[in-house]
Amino acid sequence: MTHNDKEFRCSHQQGPASYARRAVCTCLTVFLLLAGVTVLVLWLVYRPHKPRFAVAGAAIYNFNVSSSLPPQVCATMQFTIVTRNPNRRVTIYYDRLAAFVAYRNQGITPQVMLPPLVHGRRSTVAMSPVLGGGQAVPVAVEVVNGLAVDEAYGVVGLRVVLLGRLRWKTGVVKTGHYGIYVKCDVLVGLKKGVVGQVPLLGSPVGCKVDI
C-alpha cells in the first residue's frame, strides 16, 4: 500500500466523525442563537416597569419630642400612599411590606408590617397605614433639637419609607423575590397642638423607588 493510499484511508475514516461534530456544533449554535433571540423578545415585550409611589395626604394625631435621657420621639401619624402599577402585562405581588417614618435619616417610628398586596395590571392602589402608634423611639440629640426647631417654625421635613419583597407575574410565570426600597420625602405643615389632617407643602413629588 502506497503512502497516498494510507492518507486516503485515514481521511476517509476520519471524515464522517468530523462532519458529525461540525453538524452538532452548528445545530447547537443555531439553537443558542434562537433561544437568545426568544429571551430578548420576551424581555422586550414583558419587561416589568417599577411601580410608582406618591404621598397624597398626611395626618398627625400625636407628636411629642422629649429631651430626657435618652432623647425620645413619640408619634402617631397616618399617611395616604398611592401606588401605581404601570405594566400592561405584569402583576406585582408584594409578599412583605413594612413602613416607618424617618427624620434626618433616623427612624422616629417603629416599623409597621402592612398586609400582603396583589397589584393588578395598570391599576392604582391607595393605602393609609397608621405609623408610630404612640410607641416611643430613642433618637439622637440632634434629631430632637431639629424637630423642636422645625415644629416651632411650622414646617417639618419627613421621610416615609417602605421596604419589603415583591415578585412579578406574567401569565402563569412568577419571578423570584426582589427587594424594594421606597423613599418619600414630604414637607408637612405642623404646629404644636394641631391634631388631625395636616397640609403637604411644596410641589407634589413622586417617591424614589429602588428594586
C-alpha positions as CSV (number, residue, x, y, z in Angstrom):
1,M,0.0,0.0,0.0
2,T,1.4,3.3,-1.0
3,H,1.7,6.4,1.2
4,N,-1.1,8.1,-0.7
5,D,-3.4,5.1,-0.2
6,K,-2.8,5.4,3.6
7,E,-3.6,9.1,3.6
8,F,-6.8,8.5,1.6
9,R,-7.9,5.7,4.0
10,C,-7.2,7.9,7.1
11,S,-9.1,10.8,5.7
12,H,-11.9,8.5,4.6
13,Q,-12.1,7.1,8.2
14,Q,-12.0,10.5,9.9
15,G,-14.4,12.3,7.6
16,P,-17.8,11.1,8.9
17,A,-16.9,11.8,12.5
18,S,-15.6,15.2,11.7
19,Y,-18.8,16.0,9.7
20,A,-20.9,14.8,12.6
21,R,-19.1,17.0,15.1
22,R,-19.5,20.0,12.8
23,A,-23.2,19.3,12.4
24,V,-23.7,19.0,16.2
25,C,-21.8,22.3,16.7
26,T,-23.8,24.1,14.0
27,C,-27.1,22.8,15.5
28,L,-26.1,23.8,19.0
29,T,-25.0,27.3,17.8
30,V,-28.3,27.8,16.0
31,F,-30.3,26.6,19.0
32,L,-28.5,29.0,21.3
33,L,-28.9,31.9,19.0
34,L,-32.7,31.2,18.6
35,A,-33.0,30.8,22.4
36,G,-31.2,34.1,22.9
37,V,-33.4,35.9,20.4
38,T,-36.5,34.4,22.0
39,V,-35.5,35.5,25.5
40,L,-34.6,39.0,24.2
41,V,-38.0,39.3,22.5
42,L,-39.9,38.1,25.6
43,W,-37.9,40.6,27.8
44,L,-38.7,43.5,25.5
45,V,-42.4,42.5,25.5
46,Y,-42.9,41.7,29.1
47,R,-40.1,43.6,30.9
48,P,-41.6,44.9,34.1
49,H,-41.5,48.6,35.0
50,K,-41.0,49.7,38.6
51,P,-44.2,50.6,40.5
52,R,-44.7,54.3,41.2
53,F,-45.4,55.7,44.7
54,A,-46.6,59.1,45.9
55,V,-47.8,60.6,49.2
56,A,-51.3,62.1,48.8
57,G,-52.2,63.1,52.4
58,A,-51.0,63.2,56.0
59,A,-52.5,63.3,59.5
60,I,-50.7,63.8,62.8
61,Y,-52.5,62.5,65.9
62,N,-49.7,62.6,68.4
63,F,-46.2,64.2,68.2
64,N,-44.2,64.5,71.4
65,V,-40.5,65.2,71.5
66,S,-38.7,64.5,74.8
67,S,-35.2,65.7,75.5
68,S,-34.8,63.4,78.5
69,L,-32.0,60.9,78.5
70,P,-32.2,59.1,76.3
71,P,-34.0,61.5,73.9
72,Q,-37.2,60.1,72.5
73,V,-39.9,60.8,69.9
74,C,-43.4,59.5,70.5
75,A,-45.6,60.0,67.4
76,T,-48.8,58.7,65.8
77,M,-49.0,59.5,62.1
78,Q,-51.1,58.4,59.1
79,F,-50.0,58.8,55.5
80,T,-52.1,58.2,52.4
81,I,-49.8,56.5,50.0
82,V,-50.8,55.9,46.4
83,T,-49.0,53.3,44.3
84,R,-49.4,52.7,40.6
85,N,-48.6,49.6,38.6
86,P,-47.7,50.9,35.1
87,N,-47.4,47.4,33.5
88,R,-49.9,46.2,30.9
89,R,-48.9,42.5,31.2
90,V,-47.4,42.2,34.6
91,T,-49.0,41.8,38.0
92,I,-47.0,42.7,41.1
93,Y,-47.1,40.6,44.3
94,Y,-45.9,42.3,47.5
95,D,-45.3,39.4,49.8
96,R,-43.8,41.5,52.5
97,L,-44.0,45.3,53.0
98,A,-43.2,47.4,56.0
99,A,-43.3,51.2,56.6
100,F,-41.9,53.7,59.0
101,V,-41.2,57.5,59.3
102,A,-37.7,58.9,59.4
103,Y,-36.3,62.4,60.1
104,R,-32.8,63.3,59.1
105,N,-32.1,59.7,58.1
106,Q,-33.1,58.4,61.5
107,G,-36.3,56.4,62.2
108,I,-38.8,58.2,64.5
109,T,-41.5,55.5,64.4
110,P,-41.1,51.7,64.6
111,Q,-41.6,49.6,61.5
112,V,-45.2,48.6,60.9
113,M,-45.9,45.5,58.8
114,L,-48.5,46.1,56.0
115,P,-50.9,43.4,54.7
116,P,-49.7,41.5,51.6
117,L,-50.8,43.2,48.4
118,V,-51.6,41.9,44.9
119,H,-51.2,44.9,42.5
120,G,-53.1,44.2,39.3
121,R,-52.0,45.4,35.8
122,R,-52.3,49.1,35.2
123,S,-54.1,49.6,38.5
124,T,-53.8,52.2,41.3
125,V,-54.0,51.3,45.0
126,A,-54.2,53.6,47.9
127,M,-53.2,52.6,51.4
128,S,-53.3,54.6,54.7
129,P,-51.1,53.0,57.3
130,V,-51.0,54.4,60.8
131,L,-47.4,54.7,61.8
132,G,-46.0,55.0,65.3
133,G,-49.0,54.1,67.4
134,G,-47.7,56.2,70.3
135,Q,-44.6,54.0,70.9
136,A,-41.6,56.0,72.0
137,V,-38.4,55.6,69.8
138,P,-34.9,56.6,71.1
139,V,-33.2,59.1,68.9
140,A,-30.1,61.2,68.7
141,V,-30.0,64.6,70.4
142,E,-29.7,66.4,67.1
143,V,-33.0,64.8,65.9
144,V,-34.8,66.1,69.0
145,N,-33.3,69.6,68.6
146,G,-34.1,69.7,64.9
147,L,-37.7,68.6,65.4
148,A,-38.2,71.2,68.1
149,V,-36.9,74.0,65.8
150,D,-38.9,72.8,62.8
151,E,-42.1,72.4,64.8
152,A,-41.8,75.9,66.2
153,Y,-41.3,77.1,62.6
154,G,-44.3,75.2,61.4
155,V,-42.7,73.1,58.7
156,V,-41.3,69.6,59.2
157,G,-39.5,67.6,56.6
158,L,-40.2,63.9,57.0
159,R,-39.4,60.8,55.0
160,V,-41.9,57.9,54.7
161,V,-40.1,54.7,54.0
162,L,-41.5,51.4,52.6
163,L,-39.4,48.3,52.3
164,G,-40.1,44.7,51.5
165,R,-40.0,42.0,48.9
166,L,-42.0,41.7,45.7
167,R,-42.5,39.3,42.7
168,W,-43.6,39.9,39.2
169,K,-46.1,37.6,37.4
170,T,-46.9,37.4,33.7
171,G,-49.4,34.8,32.6
172,V,-48.6,31.7,34.8
173,V,-44.9,32.6,35.3
174,K,-43.7,34.2,38.5
175,T,-40.3,35.6,39.1
176,G,-38.2,35.2,42.2
177,H,-38.3,37.7,45.0
178,Y,-36.8,41.2,44.6
179,G,-36.2,43.7,47.4
180,I,-38.0,47.0,47.2
181,Y,-37.0,50.2,48.9
182,V,-39.2,53.3,48.6
183,K,-38.3,56.8,49.9
184,C,-41.0,59.5,50.0
185,D,-39.7,62.9,51.2
186,V,-42.5,65.3,52.2
187,L,-42.9,68.7,53.9
188,V,-45.8,68.8,56.3
189,G,-47.2,71.9,57.9
190,L,-47.1,71.1,61.6
191,K,-47.7,73.3,64.6
192,K,-47.7,72.4,68.2
193,G,-51.1,71.3,69.5
194,V,-52.6,70.7,66.0
195,V,-54.2,67.2,65.7
196,G,-55.6,65.6,62.5
197,Q,-55.1,66.4,58.9
198,V,-52.0,68.5,58.1
199,P,-51.1,70.1,54.8
200,L,-48.5,68.8,52.4
201,L,-46.3,71.7,51.4
202,G,-44.4,72.3,48.2
203,S,-44.9,70.7,44.8
204,P,-46.0,67.0,44.9
205,V,-43.0,64.8,44.2
206,G,-43.1,61.1,43.4
207,C,-41.2,58.8,45.7
208,K,-37.9,57.2,44.8
209,V,-38.2,53.5,44.1
210,D,-35.2,51.2,44.2
211,I,-35.5,47.5,43.3
